[in-house]
Amino acid sequence: MSHFRVEFRQRAEELIALYPRPRSAMLPLLHLAQEQDGYLSGEAIAEVAELTGTTSADVRGTALFYDMFHLEPVGQYVVAVCTNIACLLAGGVEMLEHASATLGCSVGATSPDGLFTLEESECLADCDVAPCVQVNHRYVRTNTPAAFDALVEDLRAGRRDHDVPHHGTLIRVRRNGGLHAPRTVVAAERLEARAARDARATETK
């Protein structure tokens, strides 16, 4: 039985069809699993391994390399506060401490209500609005304690759902572009291309 819900399983199969080898779809599939569950569960990792013809260890090792993936449950909103040099000079550490007090959790932990996970981040590439804060990888340009508190109130009330979706959602709108050919056609074309490549290699010997 698939860990993915029906819609997500269909999307997973569509993703795999885009690549010459199933293994190449590993990262998109991990993002898909995280969109469904909010993090990468053991069941999701096992299914991604099955879909890509790899092992759970391969998938877990890949996920651990990227800080966008979480292997344990996190809040609906992952709040990242930059403390790199530009933000540090602009009060990044103080903002991180304020965020911790406002959310009621320490850095790396989740708030008691389960809504927020707080992270200290390296450069978030928005240095002109330091200290930089992101929520679920969206810039919120909240660089004062008062603005941060207002943001938290808005998130709790659902007033920012239009621009800050729950953790795991990369995009809201499904792309209509890309590859739409039947998988059998794609497989046949790839076999033909491989045969042509092998023929050219033989001719050059």
Residue, then its C-alpha position, 0 to 999 in steps of 0.5 A: m500500500s502506497h504511503f502517498r495519497v492518491e493525488f500525490r502518488q499520481r504526481a510522483e509517477e508523473l515526476i518519474a516519467l520526466y527523467p531518463r532514470p528513476r533515481s534522478a527524480m529523488l529530490p523532487l519526490l522528497h519535496l513531494a513527500q514533504e509537501q504531503d506530510g510536512y516532513l520526511s517520515g520513514e514510510a515516505i523515505a522507504e517509498v521514495a527508495e522503492l520508486t527510484g530503485t535505490t535504498s532507504a539509506d541512499v534516500r536518507g543520506t541525500a535528504l540529510f545533505y539539504d537543509m530544506f528537508h526535515l526528517e522529524p516533524v516540524g511546525q506548520y511554519v518554520v521560522a528562520v532568522c539569519t545571524n550571518i555578518a550583515c544580519l549579525l551587525a543589524g541585530g540578528v542575534e537579538m532578533l533570534e532571542h526575541a523570536s524564541a521568547t515570542l514563540g515560546c521555544s528554543v532554537g531548533a525546537t517547536s513551539p508548544d502549540g506545534l505551529f512554529t519551529l525556530e531555526e538559526s540560519e546562515c545567509l538568507a540573501d536579503c541583506d538589505v532588509a537585515p536582520c533577515v527572517q524567512v517563514n517556510h522559505r518565503y521572505v517576510r521582511t520582518n526586521t523589527p521585534a514589533a513587526f515580527d510579533a505582528l507577523v506571528e499574530d497574522l500567521r496564527a490567525g491565518r491572515r498570511d496563508h495567501d503568501v506563506p503556505h504550510h511547511g513543505t509546500l514549494i509552489r501552490v500552482r501545478r505547472n502545466g508545461g513540461l513533458h506530457a507524452p505517454r510513458t511508452v512513447v518516452a521509453a521508446e524514444r529513449l531506446e532509439a536515442r541510446a541505439a543511435r548513440d551506441a551506433r555512433a560510438t561503434e563507427t568511431k572505433 
